[in-house]
Amino acid sequence: MIRWKADDELNVLLQRYYGGEGGLWSRIREQVTDELRRRGIEGARHIRFRRRDDGYEVIIEDASGYEVE
């Protein structure tokens, strides 16, 4: 499991997304994917977010066991 605090731009997108605004998931996923690439992490991943007092926490879990056969 990998965790990090969302930056300001991602926090704003997540607030809008969870507030009901549509069409944001691809931008959110792109930001998370870019960060994973910067960290040298590839492959299937579950992406979750946890609301904190100071913004969102990004939680990444390996999803290799859930790949389509």
PyMOL Python script that loads the backbone (N, CA, C, O; Angstrom):
from pymol import cmd

cmd.read_pdbstr("""\
ATOM      1  N   MET A   1       0.849  -1.175   0.000  1.00  0.00           N
ATOM      2  CA  MET A   1       0.000   0.000   0.000  1.00  0.00           C
ATOM      3  C   MET A   1       0.893   1.237   0.000  1.00  0.00           C
ATOM      4  O   MET A   1       1.894   1.301   0.714  1.00  0.00           O
ATOM      5  N   ILE A   2       0.516   2.196  -0.801  1.00  0.00           N
ATOM      6  CA  ILE A   2       1.238   3.459  -0.905  1.00  0.00           C
ATOM      7  C   ILE A   2       0.266   4.569  -0.539  1.00  0.00           C
ATOM      8  O   ILE A   2      -0.896   4.549  -0.945  1.00  0.00           O
ATOM      9  N   ARG A   3       0.745   5.529   0.225  1.00  0.00           N
ATOM     10  CA  ARG A   3      -0.111   6.647   0.638  1.00  0.00           C
ATOM     11  C   ARG A   3       0.653   7.950   0.490  1.00  0.00           C
ATOM     12  O   ARG A   3       1.868   8.004   0.683  1.00  0.00           O
ATOM     13  N   TRP A   4      -0.079   8.998   0.145  1.00  0.00           N
ATOM     14  CA  TRP A   4       0.505  10.334   0.188  1.00  0.00           C
ATOM     15  C   TRP A   4      -0.621  11.349   0.300  1.00  0.00           C
ATOM     16  O   TRP A   4      -1.781  11.065   0.001  1.00  0.00           O
ATOM     17  N   LYS A   5      -0.240  12.539   0.738  1.00  0.00           N
ATOM     18  CA  LYS A   5      -1.202  13.628   0.872  1.00  0.00           C
ATOM     19  C   LYS A   5      -1.395  14.260  -0.501  1.00  0.00           C
ATOM     20  O   LYS A   5      -0.422  14.592  -1.178  1.00  0.00           O
ATOM     21  N   ALA A   6      -2.644  14.427  -0.909  1.00  0.00           N
ATOM     22  CA  ALA A   6      -2.956  15.044  -2.196  1.00  0.00           C
ATOM     23  C   ALA A   6      -2.471  16.489  -2.203  1.00  0.00           C
ATOM     24  O   ALA A   6      -2.568  17.193  -1.199  1.00  0.00           O
ATOM     25  N   ASP A   7      -1.947  16.921  -3.352  1.00  0.00           N
ATOM     26  CA  ASP A   7      -1.523  18.319  -3.468  1.00  0.00           C
ATOM     27  C   ASP A   7      -2.761  19.212  -3.601  1.00  0.00           C
ATOM     28  O   ASP A   7      -3.888  18.723  -3.684  1.00  0.00           O
ATOM     29  N   ASP A   8      -2.533  20.513  -3.620  1.00  0.00           N
ATOM     30  CA  ASP A   8      -3.659  21.462  -3.643  1.00  0.00           C
ATOM     31  C   ASP A   8      -4.560  21.274  -4.855  1.00  0.00           C
ATOM     32  O   ASP A   8      -5.784  21.320  -4.730  1.00  0.00           O
ATOM     33  N   GLU A   9      -3.968  21.062  -6.027  1.00  0.00           N
ATOM     34  CA  GLU A   9      -4.770  20.900  -7.245  1.00  0.00           C
ATOM     35  C   GLU A   9      -5.646  19.653  -7.181  1.00  0.00           C
ATOM     36  O   GLU A   9      -6.823  19.702  -7.539  1.00  0.00           O
ATOM     37  N   LEU A  10      -5.082  18.543  -6.728  1.00  0.00           N
ATOM     38  CA  LEU A  10      -5.862  17.314  -6.601  1.00  0.00           C
ATOM     39  C   LEU A  10      -6.932  17.460  -5.524  1.00  0.00           C
ATOM     40  O   LEU A  10      -8.042  16.959  -5.697  1.00  0.00           O
ATOM     41  N   ASN A  11      -6.630  18.125  -4.433  1.00  0.00           N
ATOM     42  CA  ASN A  11      -7.630  18.362  -3.387  1.00  0.00           C
ATOM     43  C   ASN A  11      -8.837  19.117  -3.933  1.00  0.00           C
ATOM     44  O   ASN A  11      -9.978  18.785  -3.611  1.00  0.00           O
ATOM     45  N   VAL A  12      -8.587  20.132  -4.759  1.00  0.00           N
ATOM     46  CA  VAL A  12      -9.689  20.907  -5.338  1.00  0.00           C
ATOM     47  C   VAL A  12     -10.536  20.014  -6.254  1.00  0.00           C
ATOM     48  O   VAL A  12     -11.765  20.041  -6.191  1.00  0.00           O
ATOM     49  N   LEU A  13      -9.870  19.223  -7.102  1.00  0.00           N
ATOM     50  CA  LEU A  13     -10.607  18.317  -7.984  1.00  0.00           C
ATOM     51  C   LEU A  13     -11.454  17.327  -7.180  1.00  0.00           C
ATOM     52  O   LEU A  13     -12.611  17.076  -7.518  1.00  0.00           O
ATOM     53  N   LEU A  14     -10.874  16.768  -6.119  1.00  0.00           N
ATOM     54  CA  LEU A  14     -11.611  15.796  -5.302  1.00  0.00           C
ATOM     55  C   LEU A  14     -12.791  16.445  -4.583  1.00  0.00           C
ATOM     56  O   LEU A  14     -13.857  15.839  -4.479  1.00  0.00           O
ATOM     57  N   GLN A  15     -12.616  17.653  -4.094  1.00  0.00           N
ATOM     58  CA  GLN A  15     -13.737  18.348  -3.455  1.00  0.00           C
ATOM     59  C   GLN A  15     -14.871  18.561  -4.442  1.00  0.00           C
ATOM     60  O   GLN A  15     -16.040  18.377  -4.103  1.00  0.00           O
ATOM     61  N   ARG A  16     -14.529  18.946  -5.654  1.00  0.00           N
ATOM     62  CA  ARG A  16     -15.555  19.141  -6.686  1.00  0.00           C
ATOM     63  C   ARG A  16     -16.205  17.812  -7.057  1.00  0.00           C
ATOM     64  O   ARG A  16     -17.426  17.736  -7.195  1.00  0.00           O
ATOM     65  N   TYR A  17     -15.402  16.772  -7.216  1.00  0.00           N
ATOM     66  CA  TYR A  17     -15.904  15.440  -7.579  1.00  0.00           C
ATOM     67  C   TYR A  17     -16.867  14.912  -6.526  1.00  0.00           C
ATOM     68  O   TYR A  17     -17.977  14.486  -6.845  1.00  0.00           O
ATOM     69  N   TYR A  18     -16.438  14.944  -5.277  1.00  0.00           N
ATOM     70  CA  TYR A  18     -17.310  14.435  -4.204  1.00  0.00           C
ATOM     71  C   TYR A  18     -18.471  15.375  -3.910  1.00  0.00           C
ATOM     72  O   TYR A  18     -19.424  14.991  -3.232  1.00  0.00           O
ATOM     73  N   GLY A  19     -18.397  16.599  -4.412  1.00  0.00           N
ATOM     74  CA  GLY A  19     -19.516  17.535  -4.308  1.00  0.00           C
ATOM     75  C   GLY A  19     -20.563  17.308  -5.380  1.00  0.00           C
ATOM     76  O   GLY A  19     -21.601  17.970  -5.389  1.00  0.00           O
ATOM     77  N   GLY A  20     -20.293  16.360  -6.299  1.00  0.00           N
ATOM     78  CA  GLY A  20     -21.286  16.002  -7.297  1.00  0.00           C
ATOM     79  C   GLY A  20     -20.989  16.468  -8.715  1.00  0.00           C
ATOM     80  O   GLY A  20     -21.777  16.215  -9.626  1.00  0.00           O
ATOM     81  N   GLU A  21     -19.869  17.141  -8.912  1.00  0.00           N
ATOM     82  CA  GLU A  21     -19.548  17.612 -10.263  1.00  0.00           C
ATOM     83  C   GLU A  21     -19.073  16.441 -11.120  1.00  0.00           C
ATOM     84  O   GLU A  21     -18.214  15.663 -10.705  1.00  0.00           O
ATOM     85  N   GLY A  22     -19.627  16.328 -12.284  1.00  0.00           N
ATOM     86  CA  GLY A  22     -19.286  15.222 -13.173  1.00  0.00           C
ATOM     87  C   GLY A  22     -18.103  15.539 -14.077  1.00  0.00           C
ATOM     88  O   GLY A  22     -17.658  16.683 -14.173  1.00  0.00           O
ATOM     89  N   GLY A  23     -17.611  14.507 -14.732  1.00  0.00           N
ATOM     90  CA  GLY A  23     -16.566  14.682 -15.725  1.00  0.00           C
ATOM     91  C   GLY A  23     -15.173  14.915 -15.197  1.00  0.00           C
ATOM     92  O   GLY A  23     -14.299  15.345 -15.950  1.00  0.00           O
ATOM     93  N   LEU A  24     -14.934  14.644 -13.919  1.00  0.00           N
ATOM     94  CA  LEU A  24     -13.629  14.937 -13.326  1.00  0.00           C
ATOM     95  C   LEU A  24     -12.764  13.704 -13.113  1.00  0.00           C
ATOM     96  O   LEU A  24     -11.560  13.829 -12.889  1.00  0.00           O
ATOM     97  N   TRP A  25     -13.356  12.514 -13.179  1.00  0.00           N
ATOM     98  CA  TRP A  25     -12.605  11.306 -12.799  1.00  0.00           C
ATOM     99  C   TRP A  25     -11.361  11.115 -13.659  1.00  0.00           C
ATOM    100  O   TRP A  25     -10.317  10.728 -13.135  1.00  0.00           O
ATOM    101  N   SER A  26     -11.440  11.372 -14.957  1.00  0.00           N
ATOM    102  CA  SER A  26     -10.268  11.166 -15.806  1.00  0.00           C
ATOM    103  C   SER A  26      -9.133  12.106 -15.423  1.00  0.00           C
ATOM    104  O   SER A  26      -7.972  11.701 -15.470  1.00  0.00           O
ATOM    105  N   ARG A  27      -9.426  13.334 -15.048  1.00  0.00           N
ATOM    106  CA  ARG A  27      -8.387  14.274 -14.600  1.00  0.00           C
ATOM    107  C   ARG A  27      -7.785  13.835 -13.273  1.00  0.00           C
ATOM    108  O   ARG A  27      -6.576  13.936 -13.067  1.00  0.00           O
ATOM    109  N   ILE A  28      -8.636  13.348 -12.374  1.00  0.00           N
ATOM    110  CA  ILE A  28      -8.158  12.867 -11.084  1.00  0.00           C
ATOM    111  C   ILE A  28      -7.241  11.669 -11.293  1.00  0.00           C
ATOM    112  O   ILE A  28      -6.146  11.609 -10.736  1.00  0.00           O
ATOM    113  N   ARG A  29      -7.693  10.731 -12.089  1.00  0.00           N
ATOM    114  CA  ARG A  29      -6.896   9.527 -12.354  1.00  0.00           C
ATOM    115  C   ARG A  29      -5.575   9.866 -13.042  1.00  0.00           C
ATOM    116  O   ARG A  29      -4.547   9.254 -12.752  1.00  0.00           O
ATOM    117  N   GLU A  30      -5.604  10.824 -13.939  1.00  0.00           N
ATOM    118  CA  GLU A  30      -4.388  11.248 -14.634  1.00  0.00           C
ATOM    119  C   GLU A  30      -3.361  11.813 -13.646  1.00  0.00           C
ATOM    120  O   GLU A  30      -2.170  11.519 -13.749  1.00  0.00           O
ATOM    121  N   GLN A  31      -3.820  12.615 -12.700  1.00  0.00           N
ATOM    122  CA  GLN A  31      -2.898  13.173 -11.711  1.00  0.00           C
ATOM    123  C   GLN A  31      -2.287  12.077 -10.847  1.00  0.00           C
ATOM    124  O   GLN A  31      -1.092  12.108 -10.554  1.00  0.00           O
ATOM    125  N   VAL A  32      -3.103  11.110 -10.440  1.00  0.00           N
ATOM    126  CA  VAL A  32      -2.596  10.010  -9.617  1.00  0.00           C
ATOM    127  C   VAL A  32      -1.623   9.155 -10.433  1.00  0.00           C
ATOM    128  O   VAL A  32      -0.571   8.765  -9.927  1.00  0.00           O
ATOM    129  N   THR A  33      -1.963   8.866 -11.673  1.00  0.00           N
ATOM    130  CA  THR A  33      -1.089   8.073 -12.538  1.00  0.00           C
ATOM    131  C   THR A  33       0.243   8.778 -12.765  1.00  0.00           C
ATOM    132  O   THR A  33       1.294   8.137 -12.749  1.00  0.00           O
ATOM    133  N   ASP A  34       0.209  10.089 -12.976  1.00  0.00           N
ATOM    134  CA  ASP A  34       1.449  10.857 -13.146  1.00  0.00           C
ATOM    135  C   ASP A  34       2.340  10.741 -11.915  1.00  0.00           C
ATOM    136  O   ASP A  34       3.553  10.571 -12.037  1.00  0.00           O
ATOM    137  N   GLU A  35       1.745  10.832 -10.737  1.00  0.00           N
ATOM    138  CA  GLU A  35       2.526  10.709  -9.500  1.00  0.00           C
ATOM    139  C   GLU A  35       3.109   9.305  -9.358  1.00  0.00           C
ATOM    140  O   GLU A  35       4.257   9.153  -8.943  1.00  0.00           O
ATOM    141  N   LEU A  36       2.333   8.285  -9.698  1.00  0.00           N
ATOM    142  CA  LEU A  36       2.844   6.918  -9.633  1.00  0.00           C
ATOM    143  C   LEU A  36       4.019   6.734 -10.583  1.00  0.00           C
ATOM    144  O   LEU A  36       5.000   6.077 -10.235  1.00  0.00           O
ATOM    145  N   ARG A  37       3.931   7.304 -11.772  1.00  0.00           N
ATOM    146  CA  ARG A  37       5.044   7.214 -12.733  1.00  0.00           C
ATOM    147  C   ARG A  37       6.285   7.907 -12.189  1.00  0.00           C
ATOM    148  O   ARG A  37       7.394   7.390 -12.322  1.00  0.00           O
ATOM    149  N   ARG A  38       6.105   9.084 -11.571  1.00  0.00           N
ATOM    150  CA  ARG A  38       7.242   9.793 -10.975  1.00  0.00           C
ATOM    151  C   ARG A  38       7.928   8.932  -9.924  1.00  0.00           C
ATOM    152  O   ARG A  38       9.141   9.015  -9.730  1.00  0.00           O
ATOM    153  N   ARG A  39       7.140   8.109  -9.251  1.00  0.00           N
ATOM    154  CA  ARG A  39       7.674   7.223  -8.215  1.00  0.00           C
ATOM    155  C   ARG A  39       8.162   5.891  -8.775  1.00  0.00           C
ATOM    156  O   ARG A  39       8.652   5.041  -8.032  1.00  0.00           O
ATOM    157  N   GLY A  40       8.025   5.711 -10.099  1.00  0.00           N
ATOM    158  CA  GLY A  40       8.491   4.488 -10.741  1.00  0.00           C
ATOM    159  C   GLY A  40       7.584   3.296 -10.524  1.00  0.00           C
ATOM    160  O   GLY A  40       8.040   2.153 -10.543  1.00  0.00           O
ATOM    161  N   ILE A  41       6.298   3.555 -10.318  1.00  0.00           N
ATOM    162  CA  ILE A  41       5.338   2.482 -10.036  1.00  0.00           C
ATOM    163  C   ILE A  41       4.436   2.286 -11.249  1.00  0.00           C
ATOM    164  O   ILE A  41       3.802   3.229 -11.722  1.00  0.00           O
ATOM    165  N   GLU A  42       4.385   1.065 -11.740  1.00  0.00           N
ATOM    166  CA  GLU A  42       3.552   0.710 -12.897  1.00  0.00           C
ATOM    167  C   GLU A  42       2.629  -0.437 -12.507  1.00  0.00           C
ATOM    168  O   GLU A  42       2.799  -1.040 -11.447  1.00  0.00           O
ATOM    169  N   GLY A  43       1.651  -0.741 -13.361  1.00  0.00           N
ATOM    170  CA  GLY A  43       0.780  -1.887 -13.149  1.00  0.00           C
ATOM    171  C   GLY A  43      -0.595  -1.498 -12.641  1.00  0.00           C
ATOM    172  O   GLY A  43      -0.879  -0.327 -12.389  1.00  0.00           O
ATOM    173  N   ALA A  44      -1.442  -2.508 -12.496  1.00  0.00           N
ATOM    174  CA  ALA A  44      -2.825  -2.306 -12.066  1.00  0.00           C
ATOM    175  C   ALA A  44      -2.873  -1.890 -10.597  1.00  0.00           C
ATOM    176  O   ALA A  44      -2.191  -2.479  -9.759  1.00  0.00           O
ATOM    177  N   ARG A  45      -3.663  -0.899 -10.295  1.00  0.00           N
ATOM    178  CA  ARG A  45      -3.770  -0.353  -8.932  1.00  0.00           C
ATOM    179  C   ARG A  45      -5.207   0.016  -8.605  1.00  0.00           C
ATOM    180  O   ARG A  45      -5.966   0.456  -9.469  1.00  0.00           O
ATOM    181  N   HIS A  46      -5.564  -0.169  -7.346  1.00  0.00           N
ATOM    182  CA  HIS A  46      -6.813   0.383  -6.823  1.00  0.00           C
ATOM    183  C   HIS A  46      -6.476   1.765  -6.296  1.00  0.00           C
ATOM    184  O   HIS A  46      -5.482   1.946  -5.591  1.00  0.00           O
ATOM    185  N   ILE A  47      -7.304   2.735  -6.638  1.00  0.00           N
ATOM    186  CA  ILE A  47      -7.114   4.113  -6.183  1.00  0.00           C
ATOM    187  C   ILE A  47      -8.248   4.442  -5.222  1.00  0.00           C
ATOM    188  O   ILE A  47      -9.425   4.319  -5.562  1.00  0.00           O
ATOM    189  N   ARG A  48      -7.875   4.859  -4.024  1.00  0.00           N
ATOM    190  CA  ARG A  48      -8.882   5.303  -3.043  1.00  0.00           C
ATOM    191  C   ARG A  48      -8.447   6.648  -2.484  1.00  0.00           C
ATOM    192  O   ARG A  48      -7.280   7.029  -2.578  1.00  0.00           O
ATOM    193  N   PHE A  49      -9.399   7.357  -1.905  1.00  0.00           N
ATOM    194  CA  PHE A  49      -9.120   8.646  -1.278  1.00  0.00           C
ATOM    195  C   PHE A  49      -9.790   8.670   0.090  1.00  0.00           C
ATOM    196  O   PHE A  49     -10.908   8.182   0.256  1.00  0.00           O
ATOM    197  N   ARG A  50      -9.104   9.236   1.049  1.00  0.00           N
ATOM    198  CA  ARG A  50      -9.665   9.376   2.394  1.00  0.00           C
ATOM    199  C   ARG A  50      -9.630  10.858   2.762  1.00  0.00           C
ATOM    200  O   ARG A  50      -8.594  11.518   2.683  1.00  0.00           O
ATOM    201  N   ARG A  51     -10.792  11.353   3.164  1.00  0.00           N
ATOM    202  CA  ARG A  51     -10.898  12.762   3.568  1.00  0.00           C
ATOM    203  C   ARG A  51     -10.218  12.944   4.911  1.00  0.00           C
ATOM    204  O   ARG A  51     -10.449  12.174   5.843  1.00  0.00           O
ATOM    205  N   ARG A  52      -9.385  13.957   5.007  1.00  0.00           N
ATOM    206  CA  ARG A  52      -8.698  14.343   6.246  1.00  0.00           C
ATOM    207  C   ARG A  52      -9.060  15.788   6.560  1.00  0.00           C
ATOM    208  O   ARG A  52      -9.626  16.492   5.724  1.00  0.00           O
ATOM    209  N   ASP A  53      -8.731  16.220   7.763  1.00  0.00           N
ATOM    210  CA  ASP A  53      -9.019  17.606   8.150  1.00  0.00           C
ATOM    211  C   ASP A  53      -8.340  18.615   7.224  1.00  0.00           C
ATOM    212  O   ASP A  53      -8.874  19.698   6.985  1.00  0.00           O
ATOM    213  N   ASP A  54      -7.169  18.260   6.706  1.00  0.00           N
ATOM    214  CA  ASP A  54      -6.393  19.197   5.887  1.00  0.00           C
ATOM    215  C   ASP A  54      -6.407  18.846   4.398  1.00  0.00           C
ATOM    216  O   ASP A  54      -5.567  19.342   3.648  1.00  0.00           O
ATOM    217  N   GLY A  55      -7.332  18.011   3.960  1.00  0.00           N
ATOM    218  CA  GLY A  55      -7.425  17.640   2.550  1.00  0.00           C
ATOM    219  C   GLY A  55      -7.639  16.145   2.410  1.00  0.00           C
ATOM    220  O   GLY A  55      -8.184  15.497   3.303  1.00  0.00           O
ATOM    221  N   TYR A  56      -7.207  15.607   1.285  1.00  0.00           N
ATOM    222  CA  TYR A  56      -7.402  14.179   1.016  1.00  0.00           C
ATOM    223  C   TYR A  56      -6.075  13.434   1.058  1.00  0.00           C
ATOM    224  O   TYR A  56      -5.017  13.979   0.742  1.00  0.00           O
ATOM    225  N   GLU A  57      -6.166  12.186   1.454  1.00  0.00           N
ATOM    226  CA  GLU A  57      -5.048  11.268   1.393  1.00  0.00           C
ATOM    227  C   GLU A  57      -5.296  10.324   0.213  1.00  0.00           C
ATOM    228  O   GLU A  57      -6.400   9.804   0.050  1.00  0.00           O
ATOM    229  N   VAL A  58      -4.271  10.108  -0.602  1.00  0.00           N
ATOM    230  CA  VAL A  58      -4.348   9.173  -1.723  1.00  0.00           C
ATOM    231  C   VAL A  58      -3.858   7.826  -1.218  1.00  0.00           C
ATOM    232  O   VAL A  58      -2.799   7.739  -0.595  1.00  0.00           O
ATOM    233  N   ILE A  59      -4.623   6.778  -1.484  1.00  0.00           N
ATOM    234  CA  ILE A  59      -4.269   5.428  -1.044  1.00  0.00           C
ATOM    235  C   ILE A  59      -4.256   4.532  -2.277  1.00  0.00           C
ATOM    236  O   ILE A  59      -5.256   4.408  -2.985  1.00  0.00           O
ATOM    237  N   ILE A  60      -3.118   3.917  -2.517  1.00  0.00           N
ATOM    238  CA  ILE A  60      -2.936   3.071  -3.690  1.00  0.00           C
ATOM    239  C   ILE A  60      -2.652   1.654  -3.216  1.00  0.00           C
ATOM    240  O   ILE A  60      -1.773   1.426  -2.385  1.00  0.00           O
ATOM    241  N   GLU A  61      -3.411   0.705  -3.758  1.00  0.00           N
ATOM    242  CA  GLU A  61      -3.206  -0.709  -3.434  1.00  0.00           C
ATOM    243  C   GLU A  61      -3.000  -1.495  -4.719  1.00  0.00           C
ATOM    244  O   GLU A  61      -3.587  -1.171  -5.751  1.00  0.00           O
ATOM    245  N   ASP A  62      -2.171  -2.520  -4.657  1.00  0.00           N
ATOM    246  CA  ASP A  62      -1.936  -3.392  -5.794  1.00  0.00           C
ATOM    247  C   ASP A  62      -3.233  -4.091  -6.184  1.00  0.00           C
ATOM    248  O   ASP A  62      -3.981  -4.555  -5.324  1.00  0.00           O
ATOM    249  N   ALA A  63      -3.491  -4.163  -7.476  1.00  0.00           N
ATOM    250  CA  ALA A  63      -4.714  -4.811  -7.968  1.00  0.00           C
ATOM    251  C   ALA A  63      -4.390  -5.984  -8.890  1.00  0.00           C
ATOM    252  O   ALA A  63      -5.248  -6.428  -9.654  1.00  0.00           O
ATOM    253  N   SER A  64      -3.182  -6.477  -8.825  1.00  0.00           N
ATOM    254  CA  SER A  64      -2.795  -7.535  -9.757  1.00  0.00           C
ATOM    255  C   SER A  64      -3.664  -8.787  -9.615  1.00  0.00           C
ATOM    256  O   SER A  64      -3.870  -9.500 -10.597  1.00  0.00           O
ATOM    257  N   GLY A  65      -4.165  -9.062  -8.443  1.00  0.00           N
ATOM    258  CA  GLY A  65      -5.021 -10.218  -8.235  1.00  0.00           C
ATOM    259  C   GLY A  65      -6.409 -10.053  -8.797  1.00  0.00           C
ATOM    260  O   GLY A  65      -7.181 -11.012  -8.816  1.00  0.00           O
ATOM    261  N   TYR A  66      -6.753  -8.856  -9.257  1.00  0.00           N
ATOM    262  CA  TYR A  66      -8.095  -8.574  -9.774  1.00  0.00           C
ATOM    263  C   TYR A  66      -8.118  -8.396 -11.271  1.00  0.00           C
ATOM    264  O   TYR A  66      -9.154  -8.023 -11.820  1.00  0.00           O
ATOM    265  N   GLU A  67      -7.019  -8.647 -11.953  1.00  0.00           N
ATOM    266  CA  GLU A  67      -6.966  -8.458 -13.393  1.00  0.00           C
ATOM    267  C   GLU A  67      -7.857  -9.489 -14.094  1.00  0.00           C
ATOM    268  O   GLU A  67      -8.019 -10.617 -13.628  1.00  0.00           O
ATOM    269  N   VAL A  68      -8.421  -9.072 -15.212  1.00  0.00           N
ATOM    270  CA  VAL A  68      -9.296  -9.927 -16.008  1.00  0.00           C
ATOM    271  C   VAL A  68      -8.455 -11.014 -16.661  1.00  0.00           C
ATOM    272  O   VAL A  68      -7.390 -10.742 -17.215  1.00  0.00           O
ATOM    273  N   GLU A  69      -8.942 -12.243 -16.591  1.00  0.00           N
ATOM    274  CA  GLU A  69      -8.206 -13.359 -17.183  1.00  0.00           C
ATOM    275  C   GLU A  69      -8.505 -13.496 -18.650  1.00  0.00           C
ATOM    276  O   GLU A  69      -7.969 -14.387 -19.308  1.00  0.00           O
TER     277      GLU A  69
END
""", "prot")
cmd.dss("prot")
cmd.show_as("cartoon", "prot")
cmd.util.cbc("prot")
cmd.orient("prot")
